[in-house]
Amino acid sequence: MKNYYCILILAFSILCVACQPVNETLEQGTEVSTTKETTKETTKETTKEVTMETTKETAPETKEEKLPELYAYREGQLYGYIDSEGNVVIKPKYLEAEDFKGERAVVRVVAPEKDQYYGILAQGVYGLIDRSGNYVIKPKGMILRVGQKRYLYSDPVEFWYGYGPTGMSVIKYRFIDENGENVTDKQFFDIQGITDNLFLANDGLKSYFIDAQGNKLGKYAEFNYFAVAYKNGERVVVAPFDDIYDRIITCLSIDGTILEEINDENKLTESISYFTKIYSPYIANSYFYPVFYHKDNTLVEKLNNTISDIMSELKGNAFSPDEDNESEDIESITQIQQTTVTDYSLSLINNIVNIDISLYWYGFGAAHPNMFMQSYYMNVKTGTRYVLKDLFAEDSDWQMAIAKLIDAQYVERGEWFLYLDETASKEERINEFYKDDYYASVTETGLRIYYQQYEIAPYAAGFPTFEISYEDLLPYMETDGEFYLNLIGNN
């Protein structure tokens, strides 16, 4: 899967803590740097260039008198503030602090001993201060900056680092102004500032644009997935947060006019192409899948129905690309406990489409994420779906043959990563390879056999993988079978 989940694990290992320091952890013993906004541009740079003119903003930003800069600095283990000339303005007393932006800054302090906090807030609670160090919002819960004068605020709850541009978009927040007042009664899982009067918000089901008063901007596009956005010149670029390949991108002008919608076309054959679509029933849950196009509508329908069946199995029969995502009880959901991302890759071997599906799952607060992989096969000419056993003769013990071939490779490698150690007998090893479930991708030269994490080896071993040639498996194959003829036979 093009190292998809290796990349994603790395991404999660560097997720930010709540302060930028709200968006960027300020470790003890490190120097303070000026705050940088966490945006799509810093988490995932798009590779698509859009060269077209856009219209001007319909709500120009108000120019205000520039205030003297105040910067966070550290003395010992605490943070205070200095001006541009190095004069101390607020003495160090905070565990973490962000540089001032305008009149306010977000800081973090030790939680009161009388209160009991869990998860993120056990390490300190957040407050909002003015330029004199007075609290506009007393330290209690979580505060995230989303603009010059706008913030997200949550009362103390038990939640953990885990998801979104800030690493904490897993609970609903109140959208507040610089005085701590609600600007709207509606709560959001995430809000990203584009300009002082334009924000991209997510309510759990959809991402859409709002103004600084929390009003939904109806003439702007909305997105049925958790999207991230950033301003690029006079354009706003929007994409699914979970799409690390930049396959689905929408470019808008500041006033909401769609300038371009990008979705790369991929050629499967000379006459069949496919695009990527996303189904996202709720924030932190994304299912990417291919949609095929061909002048033969009957064939396309069969291919796409096969894909839909596969996705239904992965999601427990709840997958339907065309279903209405609206939910009556959406307002009652205030916290997300995990993220699930399913993605795919395709390859064509003769007439067989090999589809490798990878499912990434992470329960927030867990020691590490978990992944699952599975391969599917279908006939590109008929849409017929096959399973691995269709490749072999019914009366052959092909599974034991594969186990023995795997064991021979395992011994040759000399990598003793099984739960069994190097003192295990050959019979024990073969039994281990045989008894546990394995999966296979079909390639041009043979089967790529792989085991899931934890099946035959510890988590650190990843997905133990072995290459078995068709030549070695030929005595066990159903050479007159449809699967074999379309995969290996002369067509």
C-alpha positions as CSV (number, residue, x, y, z in Angstrom):
1,M,0.0,0.0,0.0
2,K,2.9,2.4,-0.9
3,N,3.9,2.4,2.8
4,Y,0.6,4.1,3.5
5,Y,0.3,3.0,7.1
6,C,4.0,3.2,7.9
7,I,3.6,6.9,6.9
8,L,0.5,7.2,9.0
9,I,2.1,5.7,12.1
10,L,4.9,8.1,11.8
11,A,2.4,11.0,11.4
12,F,0.7,9.9,14.6
13,S,3.9,9.6,16.5
14,I,4.5,13.4,16.0
15,L,0.9,14.6,16.7
16,C,0.9,17.9,18.4
17,V,-0.1,18.7,22.0
18,A,-2.7,21.3,22.6
19,C,-0.7,24.5,22.8
20,Q,1.5,26.1,20.1
21,P,2.7,25.7,22.2
22,V,-1.1,25.0,22.0
23,N,-0.6,23.0,18.8
24,E,3.0,22.0,19.5
25,T,4.2,20.4,22.7
26,L,6.6,22.5,24.7
27,E,8.8,19.9,26.3
28,Q,10.7,20.8,29.4
29,G,14.3,21.8,28.6
30,T,13.5,23.1,25.1
31,E,13.6,26.6,23.7
32,V,10.4,28.5,22.9
33,S,9.8,29.4,19.2
34,T,7.2,31.7,17.8
35,T,3.8,30.1,17.2
36,K,3.0,28.6,13.8
37,E,-0.6,28.0,12.7
38,T,-1.3,24.2,12.2
39,T,-2.9,24.1,8.8
40,K,-3.2,21.7,5.9
41,E,-0.2,23.4,4.4
42,T,2.0,22.3,7.3
43,T,0.5,18.8,7.7
44,K,0.3,17.8,4.1
45,E,1.5,19.8,1.1
46,T,-0.5,19.5,-2.0
47,T,1.3,18.5,-5.2
48,K,-1.3,19.9,-7.4
49,E,-0.8,23.4,-8.8
50,V,-3.9,25.5,-9.7
51,T,-3.3,28.5,-11.9
52,M,-6.4,30.5,-12.3
53,E,-7.6,33.9,-11.1
54,T,-10.0,34.3,-8.2
55,T,-12.3,37.0,-7.1
56,K,-11.7,39.2,-4.1
57,E,-13.0,38.5,-0.6
58,T,-16.6,39.6,-0.1
59,A,-15.9,40.5,3.5
60,P,-12.5,42.4,3.6
61,E,-10.5,42.0,6.8
62,T,-10.5,45.1,9.0
63,K,-7.1,46.6,9.5
64,E,-6.3,47.3,13.1
65,E,-3.5,49.1,14.8
66,K,-0.5,46.8,15.2
67,L,0.3,46.0,18.8
68,P,3.8,45.5,20.2
69,E,5.0,41.9,19.8
70,L,5.1,39.8,22.9
71,Y,6.9,36.5,22.8
72,A,6.9,33.5,25.1
73,Y,10.3,32.7,26.7
74,R,11.5,30.1,29.2
75,E,13.3,30.6,32.5
76,G,14.1,27.3,34.2
77,Q,11.0,25.1,33.7
78,L,8.5,27.9,33.4
79,Y,7.4,30.4,30.7
80,G,6.8,34.1,30.7
81,Y,6.7,36.9,28.1
82,I,9.1,39.4,26.8
83,D,8.8,42.2,24.2
84,S,10.8,42.6,21.0
85,E,13.6,44.3,23.0
86,G,13.9,41.5,25.4
87,N,12.2,43.2,28.4
88,V,10.3,41.0,30.7
89,V,6.6,41.9,30.5
90,I,5.1,38.8,32.3
91,K,7.3,36.9,34.7
92,P,7.6,33.1,34.1
93,K,4.8,31.2,35.7
94,Y,3.3,29.0,33.0
95,L,4.0,25.3,32.1
96,E,3.4,26.2,28.4
97,A,2.7,29.4,26.5
98,E,2.1,30.6,23.0
99,D,3.2,33.9,21.6
100,F,0.6,36.6,21.7
101,K,-1.5,37.2,18.7
102,G,-3.2,40.5,19.1
103,E,-4.6,40.9,22.6
104,R,-4.6,37.3,23.8
105,A,-2.4,34.3,24.4
106,V,-3.2,30.7,25.4
107,V,-1.2,29.3,28.4
108,R,-1.1,26.1,30.4
109,V,-0.7,25.8,34.2
110,V,-0.8,23.0,36.7
111,A,-4.3,21.7,37.4
112,P,-5.7,22.6,40.9
113,E,-5.0,19.8,43.4
114,K,-8.6,19.8,44.5
115,D,-9.7,18.7,41.0
116,Q,-9.0,15.4,39.4
117,Y,-8.1,15.4,35.7
118,Y,-7.4,12.5,33.3
119,G,-5.8,12.2,29.9
120,I,-4.5,15.5,28.3
121,L,-5.6,17.7,31.2
122,A,-3.8,15.7,33.8
123,Q,-0.6,17.4,32.4
124,G,-2.1,20.8,32.9
125,V,-5.1,23.0,32.1
126,Y,-5.4,25.9,29.7
127,G,-6.3,29.5,30.2
128,L,-6.5,32.7,28.1
129,I,-4.6,35.8,29.3
130,D,-4.5,39.4,28.2
131,R,-1.3,41.4,27.7
132,S,-1.0,42.1,31.4
133,G,-1.2,38.5,32.4
134,N,-4.7,38.7,33.7
135,Y,-7.0,35.7,32.9
136,V,-9.8,36.3,30.5
137,I,-10.6,32.6,30.8
138,K,-9.4,31.1,34.0
139,P,-7.4,27.8,33.6
140,K,-9.8,24.9,33.7
141,G,-10.3,23.0,30.4
142,M,-9.0,23.0,26.9
143,I,-8.5,26.1,24.7
144,L,-7.3,26.0,21.0
145,R,-6.7,29.1,18.9
146,V,-8.4,29.1,15.5
147,G,-7.9,32.8,14.6
148,Q,-6.8,36.1,15.7
149,K,-9.9,36.6,17.9
150,R,-11.5,33.1,17.9
151,Y,-10.9,30.0,19.9
152,L,-12.3,26.6,20.7
153,Y,-13.1,25.8,24.3
154,S,-14.0,22.7,26.1
155,D,-14.8,22.2,29.8
156,P,-12.7,19.5,31.5
157,V,-13.4,16.0,30.0
158,E,-11.3,12.8,29.8
159,F,-9.8,12.8,26.4
160,W,-6.5,11.8,24.8
161,Y,-4.2,12.9,22.0
162,G,-5.2,11.3,18.7
163,Y,-6.6,13.0,15.6
164,G,-7.0,16.1,13.4
165,P,-4.7,19.0,12.5
166,T,-4.1,19.8,16.2
167,G,-4.1,16.2,17.4
168,M,-7.1,16.9,19.6
169,S,-10.1,17.2,17.3
170,V,-12.0,14.4,19.0
171,I,-14.4,16.3,21.3
172,K,-16.9,19.0,20.7
173,Y,-15.9,22.5,21.5
174,R,-17.6,25.8,21.9
175,F,-16.7,28.5,19.4
176,I,-15.8,31.6,21.5
177,D,-14.4,35.1,21.1
178,E,-11.5,36.8,22.7
179,N,-13.6,37.6,25.8
180,G,-14.6,33.9,26.3
181,E,-18.2,34.5,25.1
182,N,-19.9,32.0,22.8
183,V,-20.3,33.3,19.3
184,T,-22.9,30.6,18.5
185,D,-24.8,28.0,20.4
186,K,-23.7,25.2,18.0
187,Q,-20.6,23.2,19.0
188,F,-18.0,21.8,16.6
189,F,-15.4,19.0,16.6
190,D,-13.0,21.2,14.7
191,I,-12.7,24.7,13.3
192,Q,-9.8,26.0,11.1
193,G,-9.2,29.7,10.5
194,I,-8.8,30.8,6.9
195,T,-9.2,34.5,7.3
196,D,-10.5,36.6,10.2
197,N,-14.0,36.2,8.9
198,L,-13.8,32.8,7.2
199,F,-13.5,29.4,8.9
200,L,-13.9,25.7,8.0
201,A,-15.9,23.9,10.7
202,N,-16.8,20.3,11.2
203,D,-19.8,19.1,13.2
204,G,-19.0,15.4,13.0
205,L,-20.7,14.6,9.7
206,K,-19.8,17.4,7.5
207,S,-17.2,20.2,6.9
208,Y,-18.5,23.6,5.9
209,F,-17.6,27.2,6.0
210,I,-18.8,29.7,8.7
211,D,-18.1,33.3,9.4
212,A,-16.7,34.8,12.6
213,Q,-20.2,34.8,14.1
214,G,-20.6,31.1,13.5
215,N,-23.1,31.5,10.7
216,K,-23.0,28.8,8.0
217,L,-22.1,30.3,4.6
218,G,-24.7,28.7,2.4
219,K,-23.1,29.7,-1.0
220,Y,-19.9,27.9,-0.1
221,A,-19.4,24.2,-0.8
222,E,-19.7,21.7,2.0
223,F,-17.9,18.4,2.3
224,N,-19.2,15.0,3.5
225,Y,-15.9,14.2,5.3
226,F,-13.5,15.8,7.8
227,A,-11.7,18.3,5.6
228,V,-8.7,20.5,6.1
229,A,-8.2,23.8,4.4
230,Y,-5.5,26.5,3.9
231,K,-5.3,29.8,2.1
232,N,-2.9,29.8,-0.8
233,G,-2.7,33.3,-2.2
234,E,-6.3,34.2,-3.1
235,R,-7.4,30.6,-3.2
236,V,-8.7,28.3,-0.5
237,V,-7.6,24.7,-0.9
238,V,-9.7,22.0,0.7
239,A,-9.0,18.2,1.0
240,P,-9.9,15.2,3.2
241,F,-7.7,15.2,6.2
242,D,-7.2,11.4,5.8
243,D,-6.1,11.5,2.2
244,I,-2.3,11.6,2.4
245,Y,-2.0,11.1,-1.4
246,D,-3.8,14.4,-2.3
247,R,-6.2,12.6,-4.6
248,I,-9.3,14.6,-3.8
249,I,-8.8,18.4,-3.8
250,T,-11.2,21.3,-4.1
251,C,-10.0,24.9,-4.9
252,L,-12.2,27.8,-4.1
253,S,-12.0,31.6,-4.3
254,I,-12.3,33.5,-1.1
255,D,-15.9,34.3,-1.9
256,G,-16.7,30.6,-2.3
257,T,-16.7,30.1,-6.0
258,I,-15.4,26.6,-6.9
259,L,-12.4,27.1,-9.2
260,E,-11.3,23.5,-9.7
261,E,-12.1,20.1,-8.4
262,I,-9.2,17.6,-8.7
263,N,-9.6,13.9,-8.7
264,D,-6.9,12.1,-10.6
265,E,-8.0,9.6,-13.3
266,N,-6.1,6.3,-13.2
267,K,-5.9,3.9,-16.1
268,L,-6.6,0.3,-15.3
269,T,-6.7,-0.8,-19.0
270,E,-6.9,1.2,-22.2
271,S,-10.7,1.4,-21.9
272,I,-11.2,1.3,-18.1
273,S,-10.2,4.0,-15.7
274,Y,-11.0,4.7,-12.0
275,F,-11.2,7.5,-9.6
276,T,-11.0,7.6,-5.8
277,K,-14.0,8.4,-3.7
278,I,-14.4,8.8,0.1
279,Y,-17.2,7.6,2.3
280,S,-17.0,9.2,5.8
281,P,-20.0,8.4,8.1
282,Y,-18.5,10.4,10.9
283,I,-15.4,12.4,11.7
284,A,-12.3,10.1,12.1
285,N,-13.8,7.4,9.9
286,S,-12.8,7.5,6.3
287,Y,-13.2,4.8,3.6
288,F,-11.4,5.4,0.3
289,Y,-12.5,3.2,-2.6
290,P,-12.2,3.1,-6.4
291,V,-15.1,3.9,-8.8
292,F,-14.6,2.5,-12.3
293,Y,-15.6,4.1,-15.6
294,H,-16.0,2.4,-18.9
295,K,-18.2,2.9,-22.0
296,D,-19.8,-0.5,-21.2
297,N,-22.2,0.4,-18.4
298,T,-23.0,-3.2,-17.7
299,L,-19.4,-4.1,-17.0
300,V,-18.8,-0.9,-14.9
301,E,-21.9,-1.7,-12.8
302,K,-20.5,-5.2,-12.1
303,L,-17.1,-3.9,-11.1
304,N,-18.5,-1.2,-8.9
305,N,-21.0,-3.6,-7.3
306,T,-18.1,-5.9,-6.4
307,I,-16.2,-3.0,-4.8
308,S,-19.4,-2.0,-2.9
309,D,-19.7,-5.6,-1.6
310,I,-16.1,-5.6,-0.4
311,M,-16.5,-2.3,1.4
312,S,-19.7,-3.5,3.0
313,E,-17.9,-6.5,4.5
314,L,-15.2,-4.3,5.8
315,K,-17.6,-2.0,7.5
316,G,-20.1,-4.6,8.7
317,N,-22.6,-4.1,5.9
318,A,-23.0,-0.4,6.7
319,F,-21.2,0.9,3.6
320,S,-23.3,2.6,1.0
321,P,-21.7,5.3,-1.1
322,D,-25.0,6.9,-1.9
323,E,-26.6,6.7,1.5
324,D,-27.8,9.9,3.3
325,N,-25.3,10.6,6.1
326,E,-27.7,12.7,8.2
327,S,-28.2,11.5,11.7
328,E,-31.0,12.5,14.0
329,D,-28.9,12.2,17.2
330,I,-25.7,13.9,15.9
331,E,-26.0,16.6,18.5
332,S,-25.8,14.0,21.3
333,I,-22.4,12.8,20.1
334,T,-19.8,14.9,21.8
335,Q,-16.7,12.7,21.8
336,I,-14.9,10.3,19.4
337,Q,-12.9,7.5,20.9
338,Q,-11.0,6.2,17.8
339,T,-10.1,6.7,14.2
340,T,-10.5,4.2,11.3
341,V,-9.0,4.8,7.9
342,T,-9.4,2.3,5.1
343,D,-7.5,2.7,1.8
344,Y,-6.7,0.6,-1.2
345,S,-4.2,0.0,-4.1
346,L,-4.9,-1.7,-7.4
347,S,-2.8,-3.8,-9.8
348,L,-3.7,-5.7,-13.0
349,I,-2.2,-9.1,-13.7
350,N,-3.5,-10.3,-17.1
351,N,-7.3,-10.2,-16.6
352,I,-7.2,-10.2,-12.7
353,V,-7.5,-7.0,-10.7
354,N,-5.7,-7.4,-7.4
355,I,-7.2,-5.1,-4.7
356,D,-5.2,-4.7,-1.5
357,I,-7.2,-3.1,1.3
358,S,-5.5,-1.6,4.3
359,L,-7.4,-0.7,7.4
360,Y,-5.8,1.5,10.0
361,W,-7.4,1.7,13.5
362,Y,-6.3,3.7,16.5
363,G,-8.1,3.9,19.8
364,F,-7.1,7.2,21.4
365,G,-4.9,6.8,24.4
366,A,-3.7,3.3,23.2
367,A,0.0,2.5,23.1
368,H,0.0,2.2,19.3
369,P,-2.3,1.9,16.4
370,N,-3.3,-1.3,14.8
371,M,-3.7,-2.3,11.1
372,F,-5.3,-5.0,9.1
373,M,-4.7,-5.9,5.4
374,Q,-6.7,-8.1,3.0
375,S,-6.5,-8.8,-0.7
376,Y,-9.4,-9.3,-3.1
377,Y,-9.5,-10.4,-6.7
378,M,-11.9,-9.8,-9.6
379,N,-12.1,-10.4,-13.3
380,V,-11.6,-7.2,-15.2
381,K,-13.6,-8.5,-18.2
382,T,-16.6,-9.9,-16.3
383,G,-16.6,-8.3,-12.8
384,T,-16.5,-11.8,-11.3
385,R,-15.0,-12.0,-7.8
386,Y,-12.7,-14.8,-6.8
387,V,-11.2,-16.1,-3.5
388,L,-7.8,-17.7,-3.1
389,K,-9.0,-21.3,-2.9
390,D,-10.5,-20.9,-6.5
391,L,-6.9,-20.9,-7.7
392,F,-6.2,-24.4,-6.4
393,A,-7.6,-27.9,-7.1
394,E,-10.1,-29.1,-4.5
395,D,-8.3,-32.4,-3.8
396,S,-4.8,-30.8,-3.3
397,D,-3.4,-29.9,0.1
398,W,-2.2,-26.5,-1.2
399,Q,-2.4,-24.8,2.2
400,M,0.2,-27.3,3.7
401,A,2.3,-26.8,0.6
402,I,2.4,-23.1,1.1
403,A,3.2,-23.6,4.8
404,K,6.2,-25.7,3.9
405,L,7.4,-23.3,1.2
406,I,7.1,-20.4,3.8
407,D,9.1,-22.4,6.3
408,A,11.9,-23.0,3.9
409,Q,12.2,-19.2,3.2
410,Y,11.9,-18.4,6.9
411,V,14.9,-20.7,7.7
412,E,16.9,-19.3,4.8
413,R,16.4,-15.8,6.0
414,G,17.6,-16.6,9.5
415,E,15.3,-14.0,11.0
416,W,13.9,-15.6,14.2
417,F,10.9,-13.3,14.7
418,L,8.2,-15.8,15.4
419,Y,6.6,-16.4,18.8
420,L,8.5,-19.7,18.5
421,D,12.2,-19.3,19.0
422,E,15.1,-20.8,17.0
423,T,15.0,-24.0,19.0
424,A,11.5,-24.9,17.6
425,S,11.4,-28.0,15.5
426,K,10.6,-27.9,11.8
427,E,7.2,-29.5,12.5
428,E,6.4,-26.8,15.0
429,R,7.3,-24.1,12.6
430,I,5.3,-25.5,9.8
431,N,2.3,-26.0,12.0
432,E,2.6,-22.4,13.1
433,F,2.6,-21.2,9.4
434,Y,-0.3,-23.6,8.6
435,K,-2.7,-23.1,11.4
436,D,-2.8,-19.3,11.4
437,D,-4.7,-17.3,8.9
438,Y,-2.7,-15.8,6.0
439,Y,-3.7,-13.7,3.1
440,A,-2.2,-13.4,-0.4
441,S,-1.8,-10.7,-3.1
442,V,-1.5,-12.1,-6.6
443,T,1.5,-10.7,-8.5
444,E,3.0,-11.3,-12.0
445,T,5.4,-13.9,-10.6
446,G,3.5,-15.5,-7.7
447,L,1.7,-15.1,-4.5
448,R,2.7,-12.6,-1.9
449,I,1.7,-14.3,1.3
450,Y,1.3,-12.2,4.5
451,Y,0.1,-12.7,8.0
452,Q,-1.7,-10.0,10.1
453,Q,0.0,-8.4,13.0
454,Y,0.2,-10.6,16.1
455,E,-0.8,-13.7,14.2
456,I,2.5,-15.5,14.2
457,A,4.8,-12.8,15.6
458,P,4.9,-9.8,18.0
459,Y,3.6,-6.4,16.8
460,A,7.2,-5.2,16.1
461,A,7.5,-7.8,13.3
462,G,4.7,-6.0,11.3
463,F,3.2,-8.1,8.6
464,P,5.4,-11.2,8.0
465,T,5.5,-11.6,4.3
466,F,6.8,-14.3,1.9
467,E,7.0,-14.6,-1.9
468,I,5.9,-17.9,-3.4
469,S,6.3,-18.5,-7.1
470,Y,3.6,-19.8,-9.3
471,E,6.1,-22.4,-10.5
472,D,6.4,-23.9,-7.0
473,L,2.6,-23.9,-6.7
474,L,1.8,-25.3,-10.1
475,P,1.3,-29.0,-8.9
476,Y,-1.5,-27.8,-6.6
477,M,-3.4,-25.4,-9.0
478,E,-6.6,-25.9,-10.9
479,T,-5.1,-25.3,-14.3
480,D,-8.5,-25.5,-16.0
481,G,-10.1,-23.1,-13.6
482,E,-11.4,-19.7,-14.4
483,F,-9.2,-17.9,-11.9
484,Y,-6.0,-19.7,-13.1
485,L,-6.8,-19.1,-16.8
486,N,-7.4,-15.4,-16.3
487,L,-4.4,-14.9,-14.0
488,I,-1.7,-17.2,-15.5
489,G,-3.1,-18.8,-18.7
490,N,-2.6,-17.4,-22.2
491,N,-5.4,-14.8,-22.8
